[in-house]
């Protein structure tokens, strides 16, 4: 059985939990890591020297970096619908996964840390909150255009790993108290994602 180390409030841990559920892989979550148990302990740093969750343990195999873990689980389960074998189709999925990890994650910090996490240093910087909100909205408008173009999912007509990572980012955006543009395609997209049994099994729709 797989072990998934990390608290559920972590968006990156939720990527891994959702992928495991989608793939039908048995797992045990250890949510105390980065909560009651320190990720700076020698025990945890021996698994991930970065001191970050999630960590996946599969027997004597250890992986960190959430997108990599998701790819591994899809491959382990033989789910080529989630991550295709064809090089170009696979690259389309990975392109949107990488975009989420760089462009989207790089945009939300100021607004999210201030308005949801309530970190004092972030709350004190109104200019940073405004810049972050503008950048975040711009990224989500790009995703709005993409979903409107495909009429379905990020990489095309089929649900893939890209939709797991983007779906959680979309949820975070919608649950953060900022002014947002109108995005009908994204709202329809979110409804499609929430209809999936794997989503309903492991994703709390109220956690940003």
C-alpha positions in Angstrom: 0.0 0.0 0.0 1.2 3.5 -0.8 1.9 6.0 2.0 1.2 9.6 1.3 2.8 12.0 3.8 1.2 15.4 4.2 -1.7 17.4 5.6 -4.9 17.7 3.5 -4.8 21.6 3.6 -1.8 21.4 1.3 -2.9 21.9 -2.3 0.0 19.7 -3.4 -1.0 16.9 -1.1 -4.5 17.1 -2.5 -3.1 16.7 -6.0 -1.6 13.4 -4.9 -4.7 12.2 -3.0 -7.0 13.0 -6.0 -4.7 11.2 -8.4 -4.5 8.1 -6.1 -8.3 8.1 -5.9 -8.7 8.5 -9.7 -6.2 5.7 -10.3 -7.9 3.4 -7.8 -4.6 2.9 -5.9 -4.8 1.8 -2.3 -3.0 4.2 0.0 -2.8 5.4 3.6 -2.4 9.1 4.3 -0.3 10.4 7.1 -1.8 13.9 7.6 0.2 14.7 10.7 3.2 15.7 8.6 3.6 19.5 8.4 0.9 19.6 11.1 1.7 17.9 14.4 4.9 16.4 13.1 7.7 18.6 11.9 8.9 18.3 8.3 12.3 19.6 9.6 12.9 16.5 11.7 15.8 14.3 10.7 13.3 11.5 10.0 11.4 13.6 7.4 14.4 15.3 5.9 15.8 11.8 5.2 12.8 11.3 2.9 12.7 14.8 1.4 15.7 17.1 2.0 13.5 20.1 1.0 11.4 19.6 4.1 8.1 19.9 2.1 5.0 17.7 1.7 3.9 15.6 0.0 6.1 12.6 0.1 5.1 9.3 -1.5 6.5 6.0 -0.1 5.9 2.9 -2.2 7.7 0.1 -0.5 11.4 1.1 -0.5 10.8 3.8 -3.1 10.5 7.4 -2.1 9.3 10.3 -4.2 8.8 14.0 -3.7 7.5 16.8 -5.9 3.7 16.6 -6.3 3.5 16.6 -10.1 6.1 13.9 -10.4 4.2 11.8 -7.8 1.0 12.2 -9.9 2.8 11.1 -13.0 4.3 8.1 -11.2 0.9 7.0 -9.9 -0.8 7.3 -13.3 2.0 5.2 -14.9 1.8 2.6 -12.0 -1.9 2.3 -12.6 -1.5 2.0 -16.4 -3.8 5.1 -16.8 -2.8 6.3 -20.3 -5.9 8.4 -20.4 -4.5 10.5 -17.6 -1.0 10.7 -19.1 -0.8 9.5 -22.7 1.9 7.4 -24.3 2.0 9.4 -27.5 4.8 12.0 -27.0 2.9 15.0 -28.2 -0.3 14.2 -26.3 1.7 13.6 -23.2 3.6 16.9 -23.7 0.2 18.7 -23.9 -0.7 17.3 -20.5 2.7 18.1 -19.0 2.7 21.6 -20.5 -0.4 22.5 -18.5 0.9 20.8 -15.4 4.1 22.8 -15.6 2.2 26.0 -16.3 0.2 25.4 -13.1 3.4 24.9 -11.1 5.1 27.9 -12.4 2.8 30.6 -13.8 -0.2 30.0 -11.6 1.6 29.2 -8.4 3.9 32.2 -9.0 0.9 34.5 -9.2 -1.3 33.8 -6.2 1.2 34.1 -3.3 0.6 37.7 -2.2 -3.2 37.6 -2.3 -3.6 34.1 -0.9 -1.2 34.4 1.9 -2.7 37.7 3.0 -6.4 37.0 2.5 -6.7 33.3 3.3 -3.6 32.3 5.3 -3.7 35.7 7.1 0.0 36.0 7.4 0.8 39.4 9.0 3.7 40.3 6.7 1.5 39.6 3.6 -1.5 41.4 5.0 0.6 44.5 5.5 1.6 44.8 1.8 -1.5 46.1 0.0 0.5 46.8 -3.2 1.7 43.1 -3.3 -1.9 41.9 -2.8 -3.1 44.1 -5.7 -0.2 42.9 -8.0 -0.9 39.3 -7.0 -4.6 39.6 -7.7 -4.0 41.1 -11.1 -1.5 38.5 -12.1 -3.7 35.6 -10.8 -6.7 36.9 -12.6 -4.7 37.1 -15.8 -3.6 33.5 -15.6 -7.1 32.3 -14.9 -8.4 34.2 -17.9 -5.9 32.4 -20.0 -7.3 29.1 -18.6 -10.8 30.4 -19.2 -9.9 30.9 -22.9 -8.4 27.4 -23.1 -11.4 25.6 -21.6 -13.7 27.6 -23.8 -11.6 26.5 -26.8 -11.7 22.8 -26.0 -15.2 22.8 -24.5 -14.0 20.2 -22.0 -10.6 19.9 -20.4 -7.2 21.5 -20.4 -5.4 19.1 -22.8 -8.5 18.5 -25.0 -11.6 16.3 -24.8 -10.3 13.9 -22.2 -9.8 14.4 -18.4 -6.0 14.1 -17.6 -3.6 14.8 -14.8 -3.5 18.4 -16.0 -7.1 18.8 -14.8 -6.3 17.5 -11.4 -3.6 20.2 -10.7 -5.6 22.9 -12.5 -8.9 22.0 -10.9 -7.3 22.5 -7.4 -5.8 25.8 -8.5 -9.2 26.9 -9.8 -10.8 26.0 -6.5 -8.3 28.1 -4.6 -8.9 31.0 -6.9 -12.7 30.9 -6.5 -12.5 30.6 -2.7 -10.0 33.4 -2.2 -11.9 36.7 -1.4 -10.7 38.8 -4.4 -12.5 40.6 -7.2 -12.6 38.2 -10.1 -13.6 38.5 -13.8 -16.5 36.6 -15.2 -15.4 33.1 -16.3 -18.4 31.0 -17.4 -16.2 28.3 -19.0 -14.3 27.8 -15.8 -17.4 27.5 -13.8 -18.7 24.8 -16.1 -15.3 23.1 -16.0 -15.4 23.1 -12.2 -18.8 21.5 -12.2 -17.5 18.8 -14.5 -14.6 18.1 -12.2 -16.8 18.0 -9.1 -19.0 15.4 -10.8 -16.2 12.9 -10.9 -16.4 10.1 -8.2 -12.7 10.5 -7.4 -13.2 14.2 -6.7 -16.2 13.6 -4.4 -14.2 10.9 -2.6 -11.2 13.0 -1.5 -11.6 16.7 -2.3 -13.4 19.0 0.1 -14.9 21.7 -2.2 -14.5 24.3 0.6 -10.8 24.1 1.1 -8.9 26.8 -0.9 
